[in-house]
Amino acid sequence: MKNKLVPLIILFLIFNLYNARAQKGKGGAHHAKVKPFSSADYPPDQWSTKIQNATLGEVQIQIVHVQSNGLQEEPECKAWLEVRKGNKITGILFFDDIVADSGTAGIFVPVKQPREDLFIAFKLGDFDGRLLVVDRTGQITDLVGGEFFTDDDNEMLFSNYASDQNGVTVYDLEKNDWLIADSAKIKYKLGQWYYKDDNYFAIALNDNPTDSSQITIGTFDMKKKKIIFSDVDKDYPSKDAMLKLDTYFTNTSNKGNCSCGKR
């Protein structure tokens, strides 16, 4: 019996050793070991550095991008979001070697912040867009997302997941809390958001419509905290019901070089 167990024990040990090595290699770009940005680590002859600073009450916010010099086709891009209150670091996010998505990578700030009590940014690239919300305590909320839409009163925010997966974050700006923050859990990708007939809804990117006179929309159900899909007349989403898009450029002509933050 002992002789029969020996090969099984050896196989078990080999499997666990292999599995441990595999687990060690896992992890997304923004799960890399986090430490504050240090210019000494990125000499100017090898890296191009851009630093943006902002304040939110007593909170100091710094966004740093470094891009490798010399690699014209696929330069390496790294980004930090660092938050401090007084002399204390209250939060850091680090995105290592961001892969550009449609030529865009990095952390971006909208042309105008929708509120005075929050600082909102978003990260693009890696097919893993993130919505980044900093509050007056210096805490960072990091959720699936990307560019975002806000209503007229800047009370509700909707951020479609900038990814090859389906997803959306719905954020209550008044309460500083998310209501939905799921990836790959809705049927369709979402486009422009609207507010009409007391409902928030987005155009669903449905590639197989059954009726050319109708379109599919995803409506946010406030009570169930879900996106409910339905078909409506294609003229139902009216231009005057569109929510404003909050992004880092006012039009495509001033979008600028955004391969590693806006430059």
Residue pairs with C-beta under 8 A, 6 or more apart in sequence:
28 126
28 128
29 95
29 96
29 97
29 98
29 99
29 126
29 128
30 93
30 94
30 95
30 96
30 123
30 128
30 130
30 142
32 94
32 95
32 96
33 94
34 92
34 93
34 94
35 92
35 94
36 80
36 82
36 89
36 92
37 62
37 64
37 66
37 80
37 82
39 49
42 49
42 66
45 69
46 68
46 69
46 70
47 66
47 67
47 68
47 69
48 66
48 67
48 68
48 69
48 260
49 64
49 65
49 66
50 64
50 65
50 66
50 260
50 261
50 263
51 62
51 63
51 64
52 62
52 63
52 64
52 109
52 261
53 60
53 61
53 62
53 63
54 60
54 61
54 62
54 63
54 109
54 119
55 61
56 117
56 118
56 119
56 134
56 135
56 136
57 136
58 85
58 86
58 136
59 83
59 84
59 85
59 90
59 119
59 134
59 136
59 137
59 138
60 83
60 84
60 85
61 81
61 82
61 83
61 119
61 134
62 80
62 81
62 82
62 83
62 84
63 79
63 80
63 81
63 82
63 107
63 109
63 121
63 261
64 79
64 80
64 82
65 77
65 78
65 79
65 106
65 107
65 260
65 261
66 77
66 78
66 79
66 260
67 75
67 76
67 77
67 78
67 259
67 260
68 75
68 76
68 77
69 75
75 259
75 260
76 97
77 97
77 98
77 100
77 105
77 106
77 125
77 259
77 260
77 261
78 94
78 95
78 96
78 97
78 98
79 94
79 95
79 98
79 105
79 106
79 107
79 123
79 260
79 261
80 92
80 93
80 94
80 95
81 91
81 92
81 93
81 107
81 121
81 132
81 134
81 140
82 89
82 91
82 92
83 89
83 90
83 91
83 92
83 134
83 138
83 139
83 140
84 90
84 138
85 137
85 138
88 138
90 137
90 138
90 139
90 140
91 134
91 138
91 139
91 140
93 123
93 132
93 140
93 142
95 106
95 107
95 123
95 125
95 126
98 105
98 106
98 123
98 125
98 126
98 260
99 105
99 125
99 126
99 127
100 125
100 259
101 124
101 125
101 126
101 127
101 129
101 162
103 258
103 259
104 124
104 125
104 258
104 259
105 124
105 125
105 126
105 258
105 259
105 260
105 261
106 123
106 124
106 125
106 258
106 259
106 260
106 261
106 262
107 121
107 122
107 123
107 132
107 261
108 121
108 122
108 123
108 124
108 147
108 247
108 248
108 258
108 261
108 262
109 120
109 121
109 248
110 120
110 121
110 148
110 246
110 247
110 248
111 246
111 247
111 248
111 249
111 250
112 246
113 119
113 120
114 120
114 150
114 154
114 157
114 173
114 246
115 154
115 173
117 135
117 136
117 176
118 133
118 134
118 135
118 136
118 173
118 176
119 133
119 134
120 131
120 132
120 133
120 134
120 148
120 157
120 246
121 132
121 134
122 129
122 130
122 131
122 132
122 145
122 146
122 147
122 148
122 159
122 162
123 129
123 130
123 132
123 146
124 146
124 147
124 162
124 258
127 162
127 163
127 164
127 165
128 144
128 162
128 163
129 144
129 145
129 146
129 147
129 159
129 161
129 162
129 163
130 142
130 143
130 144
130 145
130 146
131 141
131 142
131 143
131 144
131 145
131 146
131 148
131 157
131 159
131 169
131 171
132 140
132 141
132 142
133 140
133 141
133 143
133 171
133 176
134 140
134 141
135 141
135 176
141 178
143 159
143 169
143 171
143 178
143 181
144 159
144 161
144 163
144 167
144 168
144 169
144 181
144 182
144 183
145 159
145 160
145 161
145 162
145 168
145 169
146 159
146 160
146 161
146 162
147 159
147 160
147 162
147 245
147 246
147 247
148 157
148 158
148 159
148 245
148 246
149 157
149 158
149 159
149 192
149 193
149 243
149 244
149 245
149 246
150 156
150 157
150 158
150 173
150 243
150 244
150 246
151 195
151 200
151 243
152 195
152 244
154 173
155 172
155 173
155 174
156 170
156 171
156 172
156 173
156 200
157 169
157 170
157 171
157 172
157 173
158 168
158 169
158 170
158 171
158 193
158 200
158 202
158 220
158 243
159 168
159 169
159 171
160 167
160 168
160 189
160 190
160 191
160 202
161 167
161 168
161 169
161 183
161 189
163 183
165 183
165 184
166 183
166 184
166 185
166 186
166 187
166 188
166 189
166 190
167 182
167 183
167 184
167 185
167 186
168 180
168 182
168 186
168 190
168 202
168 218
168 227
169 178
169 180
169 181
170 178
170 179
170 180
170 181
170 200
170 220
170 225
171 177
171 178
171 179
172 178
172 179
179 220
179 222
179 225
180 220
180 225
180 226
180 227
186 218
186 227
186 229
187 204
187 229
188 204
188 205
188 206
188 216
188 218
188 229
189 204
189 205
190 202
190 203
190 204
190 205
190 218
190 227
191 202
191 203
191 204
191 205
192 202
192 203
192 237
192 242
192 243
192 245
193 200
193 201
193 202
193 242
193 243
194 200
194 201
194 202
194 203
194 237
194 238
194 241
194 242
194 243
195 241
195 243
196 236
196 237
196 238
196 241
199 219
199 220
200 219
200 220
200 243
201 217
201 218
201 219
201 220
201 237
202 217
202 218
203 215
203 216
203 217
203 237
204 215
204 216
204 217
204 218
204 229
206 215
206 216
209 215
209 216
209 231
210 231
211 231
212 234
213 233
213 234
214 231
214 232
214 233
214 234
215 231
215 232
215 233
215 234
215 236
215 237
216 229
216 230
216 231
217 229
217 230
217 231
217 232
217 236
217 237
218 227
218 228
218 229
219 227
219 228
219 229
219 230
220 226
220 227
220 228
221 227
221 228
248 255
248 258
248 262
249 255
249 256
249 262
255 262
256 262
256 263
257 263
